[in-house]
Amino acid sequence: MDYVAFDGSHIQGRQANAEAHQALFDGVLRGSQLDGEVKSLRFLAPDVALIHTEGVIKLRWQRKAPKGRRSIQTMVAVKREGVWFFTAFQNTRIQPPNAFARFMLRLMTPKRSAAR
């Protein structure tokens, strides 16, 4: 399994992923709760699925999860011998566009003609 975290780090292999996540659950994520939802599920083939989810982690000392920590995930699942396995997972923090991104969006947006 390949896992690309919100900071761009890339962990490869089931064992490495298990160890990295166990360290998180034993540490800063101990007692946390995940709030999320499936946004889309698309079968690319009978044994391959593309899934998009959104979620946020509420840490044990928080009353509610902060909206600024919301993330979107892209997952690829494959079916082997009748069992589904995740083979790729990317987690990206959802952030409002900064000033540069807003400027670029304005440049890329076609202008409407005043005369119709």
C-alpha positions as CSV (number, residue, x, y, z in Angstrom):
1,M,0.0,0.0,0.0
2,D,1.1,3.5,-0.8
3,Y,0.1,6.3,1.5
4,V,0.7,10.0,0.7
5,A,0.1,12.1,3.8
6,F,-1.2,15.7,3.9
7,D,2.3,17.0,4.2
8,G,3.5,15.2,1.1
9,S,5.4,12.4,2.9
10,H,5.1,9.0,1.2
11,I,5.0,5.7,3.1
12,Q,5.2,2.5,1.1
13,G,4.3,-1.0,2.2
14,R,1.7,-2.5,4.6
15,Q,4.2,-2.9,7.5
16,A,5.6,0.6,7.2
17,N,2.1,2.0,7.2
18,A,1.0,-0.1,10.1
19,E,4.0,1.0,12.2
20,A,3.6,4.7,11.3
21,H,-0.1,4.7,12.1
22,Q,0.3,2.7,15.3
23,A,2.8,5.3,16.5
24,L,0.2,8.1,15.8
25,F,-2.6,6.2,17.6
26,D,-0.3,5.5,20.6
27,G,0.7,9.2,20.7
28,V,-1.0,12.4,19.5
29,L,-4.0,10.6,18.1
30,R,-4.7,8.5,21.2
31,G,-8.4,8.8,22.0
32,S,-9.2,10.7,18.8
33,Q,-12.3,10.3,16.7
34,L,-12.6,10.4,12.9
35,D,-15.7,12.1,11.4
36,G,-16.0,11.6,7.7
37,E,-18.2,10.7,4.8
38,V,-17.8,9.0,1.4
39,K,-18.2,11.6,-1.3
40,S,-17.9,9.3,-4.3
41,L,-17.3,5.7,-5.3
42,R,-16.6,4.7,-8.9
43,F,-15.7,1.3,-10.2
44,L,-12.9,1.6,-12.8
45,A,-13.2,-2.2,-13.4
46,P,-15.1,-5.0,-11.6
47,D,-12.1,-5.4,-9.3
48,V,-10.9,-1.8,-9.0
49,A,-12.6,1.1,-7.2
50,L,-11.8,4.8,-6.8
51,I,-13.2,6.3,-3.6
52,H,-13.2,10.0,-2.5
53,T,-13.9,10.8,1.2
54,E,-13.8,13.9,3.3
55,G,-13.0,13.8,7.0
56,V,-11.6,15.5,10.0
57,I,-10.0,14.2,13.2
58,K,-11.3,15.4,16.6
59,L,-8.5,15.1,19.1
60,R,-9.4,13.8,22.6
61,W,-9.4,17.2,24.2
62,Q,-11.5,18.9,21.6
63,R,-15.3,19.3,21.9
64,K,-15.6,19.4,18.1
65,A,-13.3,19.0,15.2
66,P,-11.9,22.2,13.8
67,K,-13.1,22.9,10.2
68,G,-9.6,24.1,9.2
69,R,-8.3,20.5,9.7
70,R,-10.8,19.0,7.2
71,S,-9.1,16.8,4.5
72,I,-10.1,15.0,1.3
73,Q,-8.8,11.5,0.7
74,T,-8.4,9.6,-2.6
75,M,-8.2,5.8,-2.3
76,V,-7.8,3.0,-4.8
77,A,-9.2,-0.4,-3.7
78,V,-8.5,-3.7,-5.5
79,K,-10.4,-6.9,-5.1
80,R,-8.2,-10.1,-4.8
81,E,-9.7,-13.5,-4.3
82,G,-13.0,-11.9,-3.3
83,V,-11.6,-9.5,-0.7
84,W,-11.2,-5.8,-1.1
85,F,-7.8,-4.2,-0.2
86,F,-6.7,-0.5,-0.4
87,T,-3.6,-0.2,-2.5
88,A,-3.3,3.6,-2.6
89,F,-4.4,6.4,-0.2
90,Q,-3.7,10.1,-0.5
91,N,-4.8,12.6,2.2
92,T,-4.9,16.3,1.3
93,R,-5.8,19.1,3.7
94,I,-8.6,21.3,2.4
95,Q,-7.5,24.9,2.5
96,P,-9.0,28.1,1.2
97,P,-6.9,29.5,-1.7
98,N,-4.2,32.0,-0.7
99,A,-3.8,35.4,-2.4
100,F,-1.6,34.0,-5.2
101,A,-4.1,31.2,-6.0
102,R,-7.0,33.7,-6.0
103,F,-5.0,36.0,-8.4
104,M,-4.3,33.0,-10.7
105,L,-7.9,32.0,-10.7
106,R,-8.9,35.5,-11.7
107,L,-6.4,35.4,-14.6
108,M,-7.7,32.0,-15.8
109,T,-11.4,32.9,-15.6
110,P,-12.8,34.1,-18.9
111,K,-14.2,37.5,-18.9
112,R,-17.8,38.0,-20.0
113,S,-18.5,40.4,-22.7
114,A,-20.4,43.5,-21.6
115,A,-22.4,43.5,-24.9
116,R,-24.6,40.5,-25.5
